Amino acid sequence: MKNLALLLWVAFVVCACTDGAAIRRMNLAGSLLDDSPEAALASLDSITESDLRGTASRARYALLRSRVLDKLHVDLESDSIIKPAVDYYSRFGDCRRKMLTNYCYGRIEQNCGHATSALKIFMDAETFALRSGDNFYLGLIQSNIAALYFMQNQIEKAIQHYIRAYRYYEEDGNDLYAADVLIATASAYANAHEYNDWAIFCYNIALDFGEKLTDKEIQANALRGLAMISYDNNPEQSIEYMDKLQMITEYTLSDYITKAAIYANLGRKDEAKHIIDSVKPQLLTDDSQYIRANRLLKEIYEDRGDYKQALGCNDEYQRMNDSILLWNLYNSVAEKESEIKKVRAEERHRRSVVRAWISIAAMLLIMVAMLVVFLRFRDKREKEKKLLKQAVHTKFFFRNRLAETVYTSITPAQERQNVKELIDAEFGTRLFVDMAESVNVEYDGLYERVSGAVALSEREKKMFLLLCCNFSVRSICMILGLTTDAAYKCKSRLVKKLTESTTDTTFPFRIADEKYRDSAVARHEKSRKNDPENGMSEDKIKTA
């Protein structure tokens, strides 16, 4: 026993130490998440599944891992990682953890292309973010809601949410994210075409933020946006923006094609073609830029009158465009199939839940029915037992009263003897059989236990049954044909045997104070004998 207790204690200590180590690593990952997400991910990778004890630890691990991957711009397309956190923090946890869980879950749904589900989850996250008063995450949530509306071509709603995101970032004092959301807002304005002035305004503010923060990426994105807006109306200004962009950072493939398009728009076709020829090897790695370049070359060749080359470029970008359309169509079909599978899985889950509830309800009904049947059966048995007790009690009561009447009668002795014989003939030995059954039924087999454990004579057995059935001493004398002294002596012997017996039995009559009661009855009998008004003499009593 001691070895088992020691083993259990060691197992408990090992589990506690393991869980404590996992918690320390998760605390370290949480502290490194903002400054060094790579180190935070390494700390989480050192935790195994067996290290996590309980749903709370698994939920915290799932939330931390989802946040780290989001910081590292890893687009998750499955909710398997965040699901433990969603299941746990939907019922427990504070507002901040609920907000973070819903934000990460919304990002995953957004990456999966489930726009409607993502919008609902982001709105739930916004509710918890407002309660916690976190302006930074309010800005992030508004930015993602705006991006979802932008993808659905609801430009005005997207602009509204981008502006809200900018205000939250401004209240939080986060200029970097404010500049990013300004660029997104300007892009939405530019996409609406009639808001080009607002787009230029937002791009210029973002450019100022970039210069203030010395962030080349923000400046480059702002300059690219300004160059695209000025492409049609002011291509020379657009060239200036592209030259500033080249001074800040190296051109991307898209920048080269954009600059070539601006040169072609200015009528400088040779320079445009020269730029395209210089990046031709790189075009094979980017389908969208390949299409843009061939379309631009087609315009250049048509302007020169070289329709053969123009037709070749047209066929090339049409072929590539068709392949892209087919690929997008394939992805759309795959996405629809994925949604259908998800709906079917949810439907199967719902049906399984319904079936489970129906099974539980059926089991409860069966249990209730069984309980009702059991109670009715028990009540029936109790009723039958009660009726049996009443019947036996009535019979014994009649016998008792009849014996007492005969005992105290002043009729001649011969007539009393006739009554006694009539009673014995009526009841006979069956009386004691019924009494034994009644005592066994009412007192849980008392007579069988006493007769089996204590050596009693036939007279003592009858005395025991009569006492258990509450017959008086007078009635016992009449039934057994004993004198009063003989009855009391028989009773004393019975009480002594029962008292000395080791049988664990509770008797339905008192035996602890028999001496006192015997003496009291003796005094009563003596007073009756000496009383001249008593109609029966000692001889008559003995005769009876």
NUDOTI-496238 format. One record per residue: residue in three letters; x, y, z of N, C-alpha, C in turn. Coordinates in pm, whole numbers, plus 50000, padded with zeros to 5 digits. Layout:
alaXYZXYZXYZ;...
***
This chain:
met500834988050000500005000050000500865012650000;lys501945012150079502855023550084503525025649949;asn503915014649885504565015749753503615021749650;leu502335017849657501345023349564501165038349586;ala501085042549712500935056849742502155064649694;leu503355058949715504575065549669504595066849517;leu504155056249448504115056549301503155067249251;leu501965068149313501005078449274501535092349299;trp502245094249409502825107349440503875111149337;val504735101749300505765104449199505125108049065;ala504065100549027503375103448900502775117448903;phe502195121249018501615134649029502675145449016;val503815143449082504905153349075505425154648932;val505585143148862506085143448723505115151048634;cys503805148248650502805155148568502805170048596;ala502925173648726502925187748762504145194848705;cys505305188348712506525194448658506415196048507;thr505855185848439505705186648293504775198048256;asp503645199048325502695209648296503305223248326;gly504075224048436504725236648469505735240948364;ala506485231348307507445234648202506715239848078;ala505585233648043504815238247926504285252347948;ile503845255148070503325268648099504445278948090;arg505645275448140506765284848131507135287747986;arg507125277447902507435279647760506375288147692;met505115285947729504065294247670504165308647718;asn504545310647844504775324347894505905331147818;leu506975323647791508095329047715507655332647573;ala506885323847510506395326647374505505339047372;gly504685340747476503825352547483504625365447496;ser505725364947571506555376847588507365380147462;leu507685369947380508475372147259507615374547135;leu506295373447147505425373347030505535386146947;asp505535397747012505545410446938506925413746882;asp507985411446960509325415646919510035405146834;ser509835392446866510545381946794509625369846775;pro508715370446677507795359146657508485346146620;glu509685347046555510415334746521510825327346647;ala511355334846747511755328646873510535323246948;ala509425330546939508195325847004507735312646943;leu507835311446809507445299046742508365287546783;ala509665290446797510615280046841510275275246981;ser509875284647069509505280747206508255271947205;leu507305275147119506085267047111506355253447049;asp507295252946954507625240246890508245230346988;ser508835235447096509465226647194508445219947287;ile507165223947275506095218047357505435206847278;thr505375195047336504725183647270503275182547318;glu502525174147248501105172447282500935166647421;ser501855157747461501745151547594502065161247706;asp502745172547674503075182347777501855190447820;leu500845190947736499675199247763498665191347844;arg498345196447963497415189748053496145198048063;gly495035192548023493755199448038493405208147919;thr492115211347910491605219247797492105233747802;ala492325239247922492785253147932494185254747872;ser495085245347901496445246047845496425244247694;arg495605234947645495515232847500494945245147430;ala493955251547492493355263547432494365275047427;arg495135276647535496115287447535497215284947431;tyr497655272347420498665268847320498145271447179;ala496895267547152496315269647019496235284446985;leu495845292747083495735307247058497115313347033;leu498105309547115499455315047097500035311046961;arg499855298546923500415294046795499735301146677;ser498445303046685497725310146578498195324546567;arg498405331146681498875345046678500285346146622;val501135336746661502525337046611502545335146459;leu501795325446409501765322946264501165334846190;asp500205341646250499645353546186500675364846182;lys501475365946289502545376046289503585373146182;leu503825360446156504815356446055504215356045915;his502955360645902502255361245772502125347445708;val501905337445793501625323945744500115322645732;asp499625321545610498175320945587497665306745609;leu497015304645724496455291545754495135289745679;glu494935278045624493705275145550492935263745614;ser493165261545742492425251345818492285256245962;asp491125253846020490865258346157491255248046262;ser492025237946223492375227246317493255232546431;ile494095242546402494985247746507494205256146607;ile493325265046558492635274546646491405268246712;lys490945256646665489675251046712489635248746862;pro490695243146928490615241547075490405254647148;ala491035265547098490845278547162489425283647141;val488875281647020487495286046992486515278747082;asp486685265547097485765257647179485855261647326;tyr487065264547374487235267547517486835281947550;tyr487365291647473487125305747507485745310547467;ser484975302447395483575306147372482765305047500;arg483275297247598482575295547726483335301747843;phe484655301947836485455306847948486395317847899;gly487145323647992488145333547955487605347747960;asp488545357447963488165371447967487915376847826;cys487535389747820487175395947691488375396447597;arg489575398647649490735399747562491015386447491;arg490985375547566491265362647501490155358747403;lys488915362247436487825359747342488045367947214;met488495380547232488745389147116489885383647030;leu490985379447094492125374147018491745361246946;thr490965352647013490545340046951489685342646828;asn488725351646841487845354646728488605361446614;tyr489585369846649490375376346544491175366046463;cys491865356946534492655346746463491745337346384;tyr490605333846441489665325146370489125332146245;gly488835345246257488375352846141489435353646032;arg490695355046070491775355445971491865342245895;ile491695331145965491755318045899490585316545802;glu489375320445846488215319745756488395328945636;gln489035340345658489305349545547490265343345447;asn491305336645497492265329945407491605318445331;cys490595312045393489905301045327488895305845223;gly488675319145219487705324645123486285324445171;his486065321745300484705321545355484385335645407;ala484015344345314483855358545347482735360845448;thr481585354545427480425356745516480735352345658;ser481305340445672481675335445805482725344245871;ala483715348545791484785357145845484225370345895;leu483295376445820482695389145862481985387645996;lys481215376946012480505374646138481485372946255;ile482545365446232483515363146339484245375946374;phe484615384046274485295396746300484375406246378;met483085406046349482155414746423482025410246568;asp482065397046593482105392246732483385396646801;ala484495395946729485775400446785485735415346817;glu485055423146732484945437646756484195440446886;thr483155432346914482395434247038483285432347160;phe484095421847161484985419347275486125429647280;ala486575434347163487635444547160487135457747218;leu485875461247190485295473447248485205472347399;arg484855460347450484785458547595486155459647661;ser487165454247593488515454747651489205468047623;gly488675476147530489255489347500490595488647430;asp490815478847344492085477247272491965483747134;asn492495496047120492365503446994493165496946882;phe494325490746915495145484746811494385473246742;tyr493815464246824493095453146763491775457646700;leu491195468446751490025473946684490405478646543;gly491585484746530492065488746398492305476846308;leu492925466146363493175454146282491855447846235;ile490895447146326489605441046291488905449146183;gln488895462446198488265471046098488965469845963;ser490285468845964491045467245838490655454445767;asn490515443445841490155430745778488715430645729;ile487805437145805486415438145758486375446245628;ala487155457345623487205465445502487765457545384;ala488795449345410489385441345302488365431145248;leu487545425545337486515416045292485465422945207;tyr485035434845249484085442445167484695446345032;phe486005449945033486675453644908486715441744812;met486965429744866486975417744782485595415044721;gln484535418844792483175416944742482705428644656;asn483635437844628483355449444542482345459044606;gln482275458944738481455468744810482385479944858;ile482735488844763483805498544785483455508444895;glu482215513444895481855523744993481925518345136;lys481425505945157481545499945291482995497745328;ala483795493445231485225491345258485875504345301;ile485565515445232486165528445267485755532545408;gln484495530445443484035534045578484835526745685;his485025513745666485765506045767487255509245766;tyr487815512545651489225516945648489405529745727;ile488455539045714488545551745788488445549145938;arg487555540045977487465536546121488765530446170;ala489365521846089490635515746128491705526446145;tyr491745536246053492735547046063492555554846194;arg491305557446230491055564946355491505557046477;tyr491245544046478491685535846592493215535546601;tyr493885534046487495355534146488495875547646535;glu495195558246494495615571646535495465573346685;glu494355568346743494165569146888495195560646961;asp495585549646899496585540946961498005546446945;gly498165556346855499495562046830500385553246746;asn499815544746665500575535446581500615541046438;asp501655549046407501745555546276502015545646164;leu502735534746194503065525046091501805518546033;tyr500945513646121499705507446074498745517846017;ala498805530146070497975540846016498355543745871;ala499675543745842500125546045705499695534645613;asp499785522245661499355510845580497875511645546;val497055515245645495615515845619495275527745531;leu496095538445535495875549745443496115545445298;ile497135537345277497415532345141496255523545093;ala495735514845184494595506545146493365515045117;thr493155525745198492025534645174492165541745040;ala493375546545010493605553144881493375543544764;ser493775530944780493545521144675492055518844652;ala491265518744762489815517344749489205529544679;tyr489685541544716489205553744649489545553144500;ala490765549144468491185548544328490375538344250;asn489985527544317489185517244250487785522344215;ala487295532144292485975537844265486035548244153;his487225552744110487465561943999486985576244028;glu485755578044076485275591744097485885598144220;tyr486665590444297487295595944418488815596844402;asn489295599844284490745600344262491425611044346;asp490735622244365491315632944446491545628244590;trp490545620944643490705615444779491815604944783;ala491945597444677493005587444671494385594144674;ile494535604844594495815612144592496095618144730;phe495045623244795495215629144928495725618645027;cys495105606845027495505596145121496915591245090;tyr497255590144960498595585644923499655595644971;asn499355608344960500325618545002500535618345153;ile499435616445229499585615545375500395603145412;ala500115591945343500895579845369502355581845334;leu502625589245226504015592145188504715600345296;asp503975609845354504545617745465504855608945585;phe503925599645616504175590245726505415581845698;gly505545577345574506705569245538508005576645553;glu508025589545511509235597645526509525600245674;lys508455602345752508635604845895509195592445966;leu508705580945925509135568345988510365562345920;thr510815568945812511925563845729511655549345687;asp510405546845650510005533445607509925533545454;lys510855526745390510915526845244509745519345181;glu509245509145248508145501445190506885510045180;ile506595517945285505415526645281505575537145173;gln506775543145164507005553245060506845547144920;ala507385535044902507305528644771505855525644733;asn505065520544827503665517544797502875530144765;ala503175540944839502485553644811502855558944673;leu504125558244638504565563044506503985554444394;arg503905541644413503295532944311501825536744289;gly501115539244399499715543244386499555556544315;leu500415566044350500335579144285500665578044136;ala501635569644101501995567843960500845561843881;met500125552143941499015545943870497855555543852;ile497595564043952496505573743939496815584043831;ser498075588143823498475598443726498725592643586;tyr498565579743569498905573143442498165578943323;asp496865581343336496065586243223496085601343211;asn495885608243321495725622743316497045630243310;asn498045625343379499315632543385500455622343383;pro500745616543263501765606143257503165611243290;glu503445624043265504775629343299504965629543451;gln503895633443520503975632943667504145618643714;ser503505609543645503625595443679505065590643665;ile505745595543557507155591943539507995597143654;glu507685609243702508435614843816508275606043939;tyr507035601343962506805592544078507615579544063;met507665574343941508415561943920509915564143938;asp510405575943898511825578943920512145580144068;lys511225586444145511425587244291511425573244351;leu510525564844298510465551044348511785543744325;gln512405546044208513665539444177514795544244267;met514685556644313515685561944405515545555744545;ile514335551844580514085546644715514395531644723;thr513915524244624514065509644629514235504144489;glu514605491544480514755485044350513385482144291;tyr513315483144157512065480244089511715465344101;thr510415463144113509905449444097509535447543950;leu509165435243914508755432443777507535440843739;ser506615442443833505425450643807505805465243784;asp506815470143857507255484043838507825486043698;tyr508585476543650509145477743515508035478443410;ile507045469743423505945469643326505135482543336;thr504945487543459504205500143476504955511743410;lys506255512143431507045522943369507015521843217;ala507095509743164507015507843018505655512542967;ala504575509643042503245514043000503145529242999;ile503785535843097503755550543101504525556242982;tyr505675550142949506435554742831505605552842703;ala504915541542694504075539242575502955549442569;asn502415553042684501345563042688501855576842648;leu503135579442676503745592242634504205591942488;gly504075580642424504505579242285505945575142270;arg506605571642376508005567442371508035552042364;lys507595546842246507405532642227508715524742235;asp509775530642178511045523242178511565520942319;glu511445531442399511915530042538511055519642613;ala509745519642584508855509942648509245495842608;lys509505493742475509885480342430511225476142487;his512135485642500513445482542555513315477642700;ile512435484042777512235479842916511665465642921;ile510685462942834510075449642833511085439042792;asp511905442142689512915432442646513925429542755;ser514195439642838515205437742943514715428343055;val513415427143069512885418643178512165406243124;lys512375403042997511665391742936511925378543009;pro513155375343047513355362543119512555361543248;gln512395372843315511655372743442510135371343422;leu509665375043305508225374443279507685360243281;leu508555350443254508115336543251507725331343389;thr508115338543493507815334243630506575340943687;asp506005350643614504835358043665503795358943553;asp502715351543566501715350943458501015364243437;ser500645370943544499905383543528500765394143460;gln502035395143498502905405043434503245400943290;tyr503275387943264503485383043128502345387643037;ile501125386943087499965391443010500045406542987;arg500365414143094500465428743078501535432442973;ala502675425442979503765428742885503355425542741;asn502725414142715502315410542579501215419742528;arg500335424042615499315433442571499945446742530;leu500945450942609501635463442577502445462142447;leu503085450642429503835448342304502895448142184;lys501715442442203500735442342093500405456542049;glu500205465542147499895479442113501075486142041;ile502285482842089503485488942027503635484141882;tyr503455470941858503585465441722502475470641630;glu501285472141683500205477641602500485492141564;asp501065499641656501395513541627502475514441520;arg503375504541515504415504241413503905498441279;gly502765491841282502235485641162502695471341144;asp503335465541245503815451741238502715442741296;tyr501705440041212500525432941261500805418141287;lys501815412641218502155398641242502655396741385;gln503585405441425504105404941562502985408141662;ala502135417641625501025421341715500085409541735;leu499805402041622498925390441633499555379441720;gly500865377741707501555367841791501455371441939;cys501665384341970501545388842110500125387242161;asn499155390342072497755388942112497425374442143;asp497855365042054497605350842079498265346242208;glu499455351642235500205347342353499485351342481;tyr499085364242487498465368242614497035363042626;gln496365360542512495035354342518495135339942571;arg496145332742520496345319142568496615318942717;met497515327842761497825328442903496625332842986;asn495855342342928494665347242998493625336143013;asp493465328142906492515317042912492945306643016;ser494235303843020494725294043119494495299043261;ile494685312243280494435318043414492955317143449;leu492105320243350490665319443374490245305143408;leu490825295443334490515281443364490985277443503;trp492175282343538492705279243671491825285343781;asn491405297943757490515304443855489185297043864;leu488695292543747487445285043747487615271943824;tyr488765265543804489035253043877489095255644028;asn489755266544066489825270044207488445273144264;ser487635280044180486275283344225485465270644248;val485595261244153484875248544169485375240944292;ala486695241144310487265234244427486785240744556;glu486695254144553486225261244672484765257944700;lys483955257344591482545253744610482425239444664;glu483245230544610483215216744661483615216244808;ser484605224444843485025225044983483905230245072;glu483205240645024482085245945102480975235645115;ile480695228445004479655218245008480035207245107;lys481315203145106481775192845201481645197845345;lys481965210545363481865216145498480415216445545;val479505220645453478085220945489477575206945520;arg478005197245437477585183445461478125178145594;ala479375181745623479955177445751479195183545868;glu478845196445854478055202845960476695196445972;glu476095192945857474785186345860474895172645927;arg475955165145894476135152045958476335153746108;his477125163846144477345166346287476025170046356;arg475225178446289473955182346348473035170246364;arg473015161646260472185149746269472645140346380;ser473965138946392474495130346499474125135846637;val474175149246650473785155346778472315152946806;val471485154646701470045152346718469775137746756;arg470475128446686470295114346719470725111346862;ala471825117746903472285115647041471245120547142;trp470685132547114469665137747206468425128847207;ile468035123847086466875114947080467155102147160;ser468375096747147468745084747223468685087247373;ile469215098847413469185102247556467745103547605;ala466905110447522465505112047562464805098447572;ala465085089547474464475076147478464925068447602;met466225069447634466715062547754466065068047880;leu465885081347883465235087348000463785082648012;leu463085082047896461705077247899461625062847947;ile462565054547897462585040547941462845039548091;met463795047648138464095047548282462895052048364;val462195062548314461005067348387459945056548389;ala459735049948271458745039248266459095027948362;met460395023948363460815013448455460605017648600;leu460905030448628460715035348765459255035048805;val458375039048709456935038848739456465024548765;val456925015148679456535001148698457044995948832;phe458294999448864458864994948992458075000549111;leu457755013649101457015019849212455635013649226;arg454985011249111453655005049119453744990849176;phe454774983349133454964969849186455254970249336;arg456114979849375456434981049518455194985049598;asp454434994649544453214998849612452224987249624;lys452174979149514451274967649518451704957849628;arg453014955349635453524946149738453274951849878;glu453514964949894453284971050023451804970250061;lys450934972249961449494971549987449094957350029;glu449644947549952449344933749987449854930250127;lys451064935050158451634932450290450784938850400;lys450314951050372449484958150469448164950950490;leu447574946250378446314938850390446504925850468;leu447664919150443447954906950517448074909750667;lys448804920650697448964924250839447614927350901;gln446764934950827445454938350882444604925950904;ala444674916750803443864904450817444314896250938;val445654894450949446174886651062445884893551193;his446034906951194445784914451317444314913251357;thr443414914051261441994912751292441674899051351;lys442274888951290442044875251337442564873551480;phe443784878151503444364876951636443614885651737;phe443174897451692442444906351783441144899651828;phe440454893551732439224886451765439514875051863;arg440594867551836440954856251923441324861252062;asn442044872052068442484877752195441284882352278;arg440364889752214439214894852287438304883252334;leu438194873452246437364862052281437934854552402;ala439284852852403439924845952516439754853852644;glu439944867152636439784875452755438344874852807;thr437384874652715435964873952755435684860952831;val436184849952777435994837052842436694836852977;tyr437904842752983438694842453106438014850053218;thr437384861153186436774869653289435284866953306;ser434764856553241433334853853247432944848153384;ile431734850853423431214845553551430264833753527;thr430264828453404429404817053372429984804553437;pro429234794253445429744781853507430964776553435;ala431734768953506433004763953452432784755053331;gln431724747053332431474738053220431184745853092;glu430424756853108430104765052991431364771652936;arg432244776453027433514782452983434354771952911;gln434304759552963435064748952898434544746352757;asn433234747152741432654745252607433114756152510;val433144768452563433604779652479435054777752440;lys435884773152538437304770952511437484760252403;glu436724749652413436824739152313436394744152175;leu435334752552177434884758352050435974766951985;ile436654774752071437734783452020438884774951966;asp439264764552044440364755951998440014748751869;ala438734744551859438324737651737438314747251616;glu437984759751645437884769551536439264773351483;phe440184775451579441514780251539442534768851533;gly442584760451633443494749051635444944753151620;thr445724744051562447154746951543447394757151432;arg446354759151349446514768851241446794782851293;leu446314785451416446534798551476448014801851484;phe448824792351532450244795051549450984795351415;val450474787851316451074788551181450884802451123;asp449644807651135449374821151086450194831551161;met450314829551292451084839051373452554838851330;ala453104827051305454514826151261454704833251127;glu453774831051034453884837950904453794853050922;ser452884857451008452714871851030453964878051091;val454534871151191455754876451255456904876851155;asn457034866551073458114866550973457934877650869;val456684879750830456424890350730456654904150789;glu456134906150910456174919650967457544923151023;tyr458294913351071459584916151136460744909251065;asp460624907650931461744903250849462304889650894;gly461444879550898461894866050930462344864051073;leu461744871551168462184871051307462004857151368;tyr460844851151345460564838151409461534827451359;glu461814827451229462744817551175464134819251234;arg464564831851248465904834151303465994830051450;val464934833251528464964829951672464874814851692;ser463964808351621463804793851637465034786351590;gly465774791951495466984785351447468184787851535;ala468204799051610469384802751689469244799551839;val467984798851888467764796952032466984783952050;ala467414775752148466744762952177465514765652261;leu464334765652199463074768552268462194756152262;ser461464754252371460464743452372459254747852293;glu458304738252270457114741552193456294752152264;arg456174751052399455424760952475456094774552467;glu457434774852473458164787752464458034793952325;lys458004785452224457804790652088456444797152075;lys455404790052132454074795852127454004808752208;met454654808652326454704820752408455374832252332;phe456474829252259457184839552182456264845652074;leu455524836652002454634841651897453514850051955;leu452934845752069451854853352130452334866952178;leu453524867352236454074880252282454354889552163;cys454894883952052455164892151935453874897951875;cys452764890351891451474895051838450694902951943;asn451364906652053450794915852154449584909852229;phe449594896652251448554890652335448854893652481;ser447804895852556447984898252699448274885052771;val448724886152898449044874252976447784865953002;arg446664872953023445414865853045445044857552922;ser445174863852804444844856552681445794844852661;ile447064846952693448044836152678447684824452770;cys447274827752894446864817152986445704809252929;met444744816252869443574809552814443944800852695;ile444804806452605445134799152482445984786952512;leu446994788552601447904777552629447424768452742;gly446314772552808445784764452919446714764253038;leu447274775753072448214776953183447614785353293;thr448174783153413447854792353522448694804853505;thr448354814953582449084827653573450534825753611;asp450794818353721452184816253764452964808553658;ala452324798253601453034790353497453334798853374;ala452374807653341452584816453223453754825953246;tyr453804831753367454894841253396456234834153405;lys456224821753461457484814353465457964810853324;cys457044806753239457414803753099457944816153028;lys457284827253057457734839852996459114843653046;ser459384841953177460694845253233461784836753171;arg461504823353155462504814853091462784819352946;leu461694822752875461854827352736462684840052729;val462394849352820463134862052821464594859652853;lys464874850852946466254847952984467024841952867;lys466404832152795467074825952681467344836252570;leu466364844652545466534854852441467604864952478;thr467664868552608468654878352654470064872652647;glu470214859752683471544853552683471984849552542;ser471084849652447471444845552310472344855952245;thr473264851252161474184860352088473594865051956;thr472344860951929471714864751802471444879751801;asp471854886151692471644900651677470204902951632;thr469274903951727467864904551694467194915351777;thr466364923351714465574933451783464154928051796;phe463684925951921462394919451941461294929951947;pro460124926451900459034936151898458364938152034;phe458924932652142458394934952275459574937052368;arg459344944152479460444947452571460814935252653;ile462114933052670462584921952754463614926852856;ala463914939652851464964944952940464444947153080;asp463114949453096462584953253226461514943253270;glu461744930553239460724920553264460504917953414;lys461574918753496461444916053639460494926053705;tyr460664938553663459804948953722458354946453681;arg458144943153555456784941053509456184928553572;asp457014918153586456504906053651456084908753795;ser456904916253867456564919554005455304928154012;ala455154937253918453964945853916452724937653888;val452824928153797451664919553767451354910753887;ala452394905753955452164897454073451424905254181;arg451824917654203451144925954303449694928154264;his449484930054133448114932254087447254919754110;glu447804908254080447084895854100446784893554249;lys447754896954333447564895254477446444904254528;ser446434916654475445374925854517444024921054468;arg443964914754354442704909554303442204897854389;lys443134889554434442734878154516442174882654651;asn442784892954707442344897854837441144907054828;asp440744910954710439634920354695438334912554705;pro437474915554804436214907954820435254910254706;glu435394921754634434464924654527434804917154400;asn435924910754398436314903454278435444890954266;gly434854889454154433894878454135434554865054122;met435844864154091436504851354068437454848354181;ser437414836654236438334832354341439564826254278;glu440544823054360441784816954311441514803354251;asp440514796154309440194782954256439624783954117;lys438744794454099438134796153967439184799653861;ile440154808153902441194812053808441994799953767;lys442334791353869443124779453837442324770053749;thr441024769053778440174760453695440124765553552;ala439974778553542439934784453406441234782153335;
***
